[in-house]
Amino acid sequence: MAGGGGNGGIGRVKAGSRPPWVGLAAAVWVQVAAGSAYIFPLYSHAIKEALGYDQRALTMLGVGNDVGENVGLLPGVLANCIPPWAILLIGSACAFLGFGTLWLAVTKTLVMPYWVLWIALCIGTNSSAWLGTAALVTNMRNFPLSRGTVAGLIKGYVAVSAAVYTETFNGVLGNSPTNLLLLLALGIPTACILVMYFVRPCTPSLDEDNTTEHGHFMYTQISSVVLGVYLMVATILGDTLNLSGAVTYLLFGIMILMLLAPLAIPIKMTLYPNKQTKEKPTALAPSYSTDSFSGPDQESAEPLLGSNSTTLLPGTNDSDESTDLELLLAEGEGAVNLKKKRGPRRGDDFTFLEALVKADFWLLFIVYFCGVGTGVTVLNNLAQIGMAVGANDTTILLCLFGFCNFAGRILGGSISEYFVRSRMLPRPFWMMCTQIIMVVTFLLFATGLHSLIYVSTTLLGICYGVQFAVMIPTVSELFGLKDFGLMYNFMLLVNPLGAFFFSALLAGYIYDKEAAKQHPGVLEPSNCFGPDCFRLTFYVCAMVCCCGILVSMIFITRIKPVYQMLYASGSFRHPRSQQQLH
């Protein structure tokens, strides 16, 4: 087969030339660095005190923090135009410029107007979008047959990054917000520069029956869970006990060793290499470009399940079974005439504009909005929710939500991966299940009982994480990996939209209204106590999740034939045409 791609004959990766596990281990550090948007509370009070801002001005800075983190359309577009190292380099520059400006302001080295600081915070936290896109898109393409597991792992480390930064803040930075801002400005670029060579397109992992690979994923998941448990325990101990300097440095050193745990896999593969497994047939194992500028490989782009194709999936032995798969594909598209071309079918590679006009794209967006948009409302107001019901130590609540969010992402990726292979169960089924639990959870929150606040936070954190982990592979399975980076970042717009509608407009208004009732005569009361502070907000969130459940049912019914086609053989198979993974 010819070695050139569509643009100038750039060579394609040959099987076994570069395994993807080094890139996955490197992505762990990228994702931990990408969690800078989660730690705004650690330095926000320093900005308020140093610059003399009021609470309203500080709240608007928090909005800038959310906007910067979640508006990642530009890195999504560029993911198909420039290599991952370039995306990481741009993200590093954003962190240096944004957080460096905040450091100069807080240390009063330079005097800057408020709007400059707001933009600087947006730029700094926007580094998370660049880093997350590079790590996630690259590894989803390097492990195209284990999308749920990879998505859960990659985004799970982002969820636990807040605890990593908190442990660093308490352990080696002396609880200094200025030192933390300096770490963000210099540490994020340093970490990205050190690992950017390894976050790159590698030989795609196409052997699903490899027990060694399953063991590698299991080891990585277990090590990540151990890290999450350790960080939760260390954070609670640091918050409740007066630990000595030597102990905090010891805890920090153990954390660093745990973050290095995924490197054990590529080291083991280097010291004890396995024999190369047999290559998959070319109909099922497309060639992958080593460079993001490569064009499609026309020689290997024969249809897999086209109307004139005689290629059968493994396990089939006659034309009747091929016809059944074609009919499943037609049913998934809602068509009955396979000969009539209607553009890409669900499961093929869509461009962003092609996906944007599909009903399934917007159904997934609505389902995700109903779950994550309401969940982020609790996350943004968790400290006030805890104080309203008498839970004075809100640090434990935040730590608990963060760990459960992390656990939900790991579980969501793994469980959905298992059932989609064994039962061909569409992944959004788990989004529907978690939204059912979220309805009950919001009703528990609405009771305002102190005894239920920790149970409610645990349940909501897990459900919130599952929603995130399931959405990512669902997008890639329905619309392919060609413009996956852009589609994924478009879905992330749910977070600032949910924060605006349910947190700023709804929860903020109701909270201030109840606070005014409790403090008559006070112009701007700051605190509200009792279940009425958020009760109506929780009822509205429960109703929104009920709508999400109904939309989920419609969505699952529509895409069930697609999953039957994609996983008919018990493992992911490319549909009609080969995916072009850049």
C-alpha positions, 0 to 999 in steps of 0.5 A: 500500500502506498505510504502517502496521504492526501497532502504531499505524501506524509507517511502513515503510522505503521502497526507497532511503530509507537504504542499509545500508552506513553501518550495516555500517561502524559495526558494525565499530567496535562489534564491535572494542569488543565484543572486550573479553572476549578481552584478560583476559590483558592485565590479569589479572596486575595484578589478581593482584598488586594484590589478592594473589590466588592462581592458583586465584582468578585462574582463577575470574575467567577463568571469570567472563570467559567466562560474561559474554561468552557468556551473551547470552539477555537481549539476544537476547530484547530484540532484538525488543522495543527498537531497536538503539541501546537495546541498545548503550546497555545494553551501554555501561552494562555496560562502564562499570559492570563495568570501572570497578569493576575499575579502582577495585579495581586502583588500590586506590581502593576495597577490594572483596570477591572476589565483587564483582570476579567479578560486576563482570567478568561484567557488564563482559564481558557488554557484548560480548553486548549489542554483538554482538547489536545489530550482528549482528542488525541487519546480518543483517536489513539484508542478508538475502540475503547472510547468510554474507558478513555474518556472516563480516565482522561476527564476523571483526572481533570475532576481530581485536579482541584484536589491536587492543586489544593494539596500543593497549595496547602503543602508546599505553597504555604497557603499563599494565593500569590504563590499559587498564581505564580505556579499557574503562570509558570508551572502549567507551561513547564508541565506542557512543554515537558510532555508535549512530545508524547501527546501525539498520534500513535499506532491506534489500539485496534485489538479489543481481545488483547487481555494485556491491554484490558489489564493496563486499563484496569491498572490505570483505573485502579491507580486513579481511584486510589489517587482520588481516595488518597487526595480526599483523605489528605485534604480532610486531614489537612483541613481538620488537623494542624499538620507539621511541615514535614508531614505536609511535604510527605503527603505531597511527595506521595501524591507525586508518586501516585501521579506517576503511576500510569508511567509504569505501563510504558516502562513495563512494555519497554522492559518486557515487550510482547510479541506483535499481535496479528494485524486486523484486516484492512477493511477493519483497521484503517491507516492513521496519519502521523500528521494532522495535515495529512489527507484521507487515504483513498486506497483504504477508504472502501465502504465497509457496509456500502450497498454494493459491499460484500465485506462481512463483519467477523462472525458472519458467514453469508449474505443474509447477515450482511443484509441484516446489518444493512437494514439495521444501518438503514433503520438507524438513519430512518431510511429504507432505500440504501441505494439513495445517498443521503450524506453521512449516516450516524456512525460515519464521520460528520463535519461539524456543520453536517452534525449541527443540522441533525436532530440527534445532535440537539437531542444529546445537547438537550439531555446533557443540558438538563443533567449538567446544567442543573448539576453545575448550579449546585456546584457553584452554590455548594458553599452557600447551600451548606451554610444555609442548612447549618453545615459550617465546614463547606470545605468537606462538602466541596471535597466530597463533591469533587471526589464523587464527580471523579468517581462518576466519570470513571464509573460512567466510562467503564460501565457504559463501555461494558454494557455497550459491548455486551448488550449493545445498550446505548450509552445515553441510557446511563444519562437517563438513569442518573437524571432519575437519581438527580430528581430524587437528589434535588428533592432531598436537597429541597428538604433542607435537612442537615443530615441529608446534605452529605448524602445528597452531595454524594449522589449528585457528584456521582451523577454529574460525573457520569453525565460528563463521561457518557456524553464524550464517547456518545458524540464520537460514536454517532458523529465520528472523530473527524470533527470530534474536538469541535463537537465536544467543545460545543457540548461544553457550552452547556456549563456556562449556559446552565450556570447563567440560567439556573445559577445566576438568574434563578438561584441568585435571585431567589437567594437574595430575595429570601435573604432580604426577607430575613434581614429587613431594612438591610440594603444588601444582605449577604447571607441567607439561612434555612431551606427556603434559600434554595428550595424553589431552585431545587424544585425547578432543577428537579422538573428540568431533569424530568424533562431530560428523562423524557427527551432521553427516552426519545433519544435512546429509541432513535439511536438504538439501531445505530448501536446495534449496528456499531456493536453487532459483533460485540465490539466497535466496528467502523460503519459504512466508510473508514474513519479518517483519524488525523 
